[in-house]
Amino acid sequence: MGEGVLAVNGCLTLPIYENHDLIIQWGKVSIDYAWDHSSYSVLGGSVNRYSGAASFPIPFPNSLLSVSASSNDVVNAYIASIYSYTPNIFQWSYHSTTAYIPSSGGRGAFSWIAIGY
């Protein structure tokens, strides 16, 4: 029988064979547009780039096979990506066309899913 945690940041382990489990993990990273970030120009405007690191709910004991990201910010043009990872953490970047306005702030988010064993 598998085990898991059903939460915003959660995991599920499924027994496969001889003490090896397939591990599926997922989560959400929130972005505060007031964070330090870089910007670059594109045709018609500019893009703000935020980056950081996040931890998996549990480490992958053997191998991380795949991890991917998708944004939850539907009113905005965005790209969420994961560009390096270890069994415990991953590095992410989030590119957004929403400008940071000091008086109103703003937030974005992206979801991620990872599969390993």
MIRO-626794 format. One record per residue (C-alpha): residue in three letters; z, y, x. Coordinates in steps of 0.1 Angstrom, whole numbers, padded with zeros to 4 digits, always signed. Example, Ala and Ser with C-alpha at 12.3 -4.5 7.8 and 13.67 -1.06 7.14 Angstrom:
BEGIN
Ala+0078-0045+0123 Ser+0071-0011+0137 
//
This chain:
BEGIN
Met+0000+0000+0000 Gly-0008+0035+0013 Glu+0016+0064+0017 Gly+0011+0101+0013 Val+0021+0136+0005 Leu+0005+0153-0025 Ala+0008+0190-0017 Val-0014+0219-0007 Asn-0011+0206+0028 Gly-0010+0168+0024 Cys-0020+0135+0037 Leu-0028+0099+0026 Thr-0027+0068+0048 Leu-0046+0037+0037 Pro-0040+0004+0055 Ile-0074-0009+0068 Tyr-0067-0038+0092 Glu-0042-0050+0119 Asn-0018-0021+0119 His-0046+0005+0116 Asp-0045+0031+0088 Leu-0073+0053+0077 Ile-0057+0088+0075 Ile-0070+0116+0052 Gln-0054+0150+0055 Trp-0061+0183+0038 Gly-0048+0218+0036 Lys-0052+0255+0031 Val-0051+0283+0056 Ser-0044+0318+0042 Ile-0059+0348+0059 Asp-0043+0383+0057 Tyr-0070+0409+0063 Ala-0044+0431+0081 Trp-0042+0406+0110 Asp-0058+0415+0143 His-0094+0406+0142 Ser-0128+0415+0158 Ser-0158+0429+0140 Tyr-0195+0428+0145 Ser-0225+0444+0128 Val-0251+0426+0107 Leu-0280+0439+0086 Gly-0265+0458+0057 Gly-0229+0460+0069 Ser-0203+0444+0092 Val-0184+0411+0094 Asn-0147+0407+0104 Arg-0138+0376+0124 Tyr-0103+0362+0122 Ser-0092+0332+0142 Gly-0061+0310+0148 Ala-0047+0275+0150 Ala-0032+0253+0123 Ser-0013+0220+0125 Phe-0022+0188+0107 Pro+0006+0175+0084 Ile+0009+0144+0106 Pro-0007+0137+0140 Phe-0037+0113+0142 Pro-0023+0085+0164 Asn-0056+0071+0175 Ser-0086+0093+0168 Leu-0097+0122+0146 Leu-0132+0113+0133 Ser-0141+0145+0113 Val-0127+0178+0102 Ser-0144+0204+0081 Ala-0136+0237+0064 Ser-0148+0255+0033 Ser-0137+0289+0020 Asn-0119+0296-0012 Asp-0129+0333-0012 Val-0156+0332-0039 Val-0161+0369-0044 Asn-0168+0375-0007 Ala-0195+0365+0018 Tyr-0177+0343+0043 Ile-0180+0314+0068 Ala-0150+0292+0076 Ser-0153+0269+0106 Ile-0133+0246+0128 Tyr-0144+0245+0164 Ser-0119+0225+0184 Tyr-0091+0201+0176 Thr-0066+0177+0190 Pro-0046+0149+0172 Asn-0020+0176+0162 Ile-0038+0209+0157 Phe-0072+0226+0151 Gln-0086+0260+0160 Trp-0104+0279+0132 Ser-0124+0310+0127 Tyr-0131+0328+0095 His-0158+0355+0091 Ser-0156+0378+0062 Thr-0175+0408+0049 Thr-0145+0422+0031 Ala-0133+0452+0049 Tyr-0096+0456+0057 Ile-0083+0487+0040 Pro-0048+0497+0053 Ser-0036+0510+0019 Ser-0047+0479-0001 Gly-0046+0450+0024 Gly-0063+0419+0012 Arg-0063+0382+0017 Gly-0087+0353+0020 Ala-0083+0316+0025 Phe-0101+0284+0034 Ser-0095+0247+0027 Trp-0099+0220+0053 Ile-0101+0182+0052 Ala-0098+0158+0081 Ile-0103+0120+0084 Gly-0091+0098+0113 Tyr-0070+0068+0121 
//
